[in-house]
Amino acid sequence: MISCVLGARDIFLAGTGSFALEIADWAQAAGWRVAGLIELVDPARVGSTVDGLLVVDPSAAIAGEGCVAVALGGDRREHWSRLEPHGWSPASVVHPLAHLSGSARLEPGCVLGPGVAVGAHTVLGPHTLVSRGALIGHHSVLGAYVTVNPGANIAGNVVIGERAFIGMGAIVVNNASVGEGATVAAGSLVLKDVTAGVRVQGVPAREYRDGDGNGAGRA
């Protein structure tokens, strides 16, 4: 795969919905030229245009020379698994109004919106999404394919497991951890570690179970 360096080439965005168009704005603000959108859900949309952007099939990468960022909701690992076999290379989108500490590290494919702040010595794993106004504290580690929704606040020395989902406005306090594939519902306050694969919600956050006593998935 090629190295997708900002400004060196065009970028495609995987997704054709309104969220993809928002990320297109972020990418353009960051200096990328958005060359098109990749349809991962409805093949019938291939060949159409959305807001002036051509919709292409995942197989459109030519000899691995396409840069792409995942720009739709849901399971980011699953989305990437449908792009990687076609030779796409991951590109990061960092809005110019996002602030990253000089010691923070972003792995390929990260998407950061306006107003995001990432603290010192923090690591964001591959294909992590940190949306508008979210705050990530110092010395924290976010695994691959994590989603952090608008206004969430992840404090310092926090570990967020791969594919975890942090809802809008949620707070995770210092030294807590959120396990792989776990969901923190919008507005929740996480005061202690969250087990992998569960959903927590509320203030303070507690595990949510449906009427049969089973853990519930993502909202």
N, C-alpha and C positions, 0 to 999 in steps of 0.2 A: 504494500500500500504506500501511497505517497504521503508526505508530510503536509498537512493542511495548515499553512501559516496565514494569519490574518493579512489580507490585502494581496496575497500572492496569486489568488485565483477566485473563481466564482464559488458560491455555495448553493447546494440544494437543501431543502428542508423536507423531512419526512413527515407528512401530514398535509391535509388539504382543508381543514376546518378553520374556524375563526381563531383558534389558538395559534395555529401555524402562521396565520397572517399577522398576529401580534408579534410572534418571534421574528417574522420577516422584517417588521419595523425595527426590532432590536438589532438584527443583523445589519441592516442598512445603516443604522446609527453608528454601529461599530466599525463601519468601513467595508463590509462585504457587499458584493453584488449578488443578489438572489437570482439564480438562473432558472429556478423552477421548483415545483413541489412534487414529492413522491407519494403516490397513492398506495397505502398498505391495506386498505379495507375493501374498497369497491372498485374492481377493475373496470367497470363501465365508465368511470370518470377519467380514465387515461385518455389523453388527447384533447381534453377540454382545457379551458383556462379558468382560473380563479383570481379575481382582482388583477388580471393582466399577466398572471404567471402560468406557464404551461405545466400541466399535470402529466407526469411521466410514470412509467412502470419501474419497480425496483431494479429490473435488469438493464436500465438505461446507462449504468456506469460503463465507460469504455476503457478496457484494459486497466481498471483500477484507478482511473484518473478523475474520480468524482469525490468532492468533499461534501459531507452531509452532517446535519445536526438533527436529532430527533425532536420533532415539534408537534407531538400529539400526546394526549393524556393516556392513562393506563399503564401497562407493564412496559417500562422502558427497555428492559432486557429482552422481552419478546420482540419488540419493535426492531431493536438492533439485530437480533438473530435473523430477521428477514432481509436485512440490508447487507450484512457482512459477507454472505456467500457470493454476492454479486461484485465484490471488489471495492465497495465504497470505503472511503477513509473518513474517520471521525474528525469533525471540526468543532471547535469551541466558539460560542457566541457570548461575548461579555459586553453588555451595554456600557457606554462611556460614563454613565452616571452610577455605575456600580463601583464600590471601593474595595480593593484587595490589598491586604498587607503585603509588603515586599517579601515577607518570608512565607506567605501562603503558597500552596501548590495546587494547581488544577491539572487533573488528568485529561486526556483527549475526550472531546465530545460534551464537555460541560456547557450548560446554558445558564447565564446569569442575567437577570432583568435589572431595570433601573432601580436605584435606591438600595440595592443589596450591599451589605457590608460583611466582609470575611476577615476574621481576626488573624493575629500573628501565629505562624507555625501550624495553621490549619490545613488539612488535606481534603480536597474534594475528589472522590473517585470518578472513574470514567462514566460519562453520560449522566452525571448528576444534574438535576434541574433545581435551581434556586430562583424562585419567582420574585416579583416586585416587592421591594421593601423588606425582604426577609433578612434577618441578622444571624450570622454564624460567629460564635465566640472564638477565643484563642485556644490553640492546642487541641482542637477538636478534629475528629476524623469521620468523614462521611463515606460510606462504602459506595460501590458502583451502583448505578441505576436508581439512586435515591431521588425522591421528589420532595421538595420543600416549598410549600405553597405561600401565597402572598402574606406578608406580615408576620410570619412565624419567627420565633426568637429561640435559637439554640445557643445555650450558654457555653462557657469555657470547659475544656477537658471532658467533652461529651463524645461518645462513640455512637454513630448511627449505622446500623447494619445494612448490608446490601438489599436493595429493593424496598427499603422502608418508605413509608408515606407519612409526611408530616403535614397536617391540615392547616388551613388558613388561620392565622392568629394564634396557633398553639405555642406553648412555652415548654421548653425542656431545660430544667435547672442544671447548675454546675455538677459535673461528675456523674451524671446519670447516663444510662445507655438505653438505646432502643434496638431491639433485636432484629435480625434479618427478616424481611417481609412483614414486619409489624406495621400497624396503622395507628396513628395518633389523630383522633378526630379534631375538627376545627374547634378552636377556642379552649382546648384542653390544657391543663397544667400538670406536667409530668414531674413528680417529685422523687420518684424512685425508678429503678430499672424496669424496662418493659420487655417481657418475654418474646422471643422470636415468634412471628406468625400470628400474634393476637391483635385484637383491636382494643384500644383504651379510649375513654372519653370522660369528660367532666372535669370539675374542679373540686378536689384533686382528681387526677385521672385514675379511673379504675377499669378493669377489664370488662368489656361489654359482652353479654351473652344473650341469645335470643330466648324465646319462651320455652324452648326444649332444653335449655342449658348448654347449647352449643355456642362456641365462639362465632361471632359475626364477621363477615368480610368488610371490605372497604365500601364506604358510602359513595 
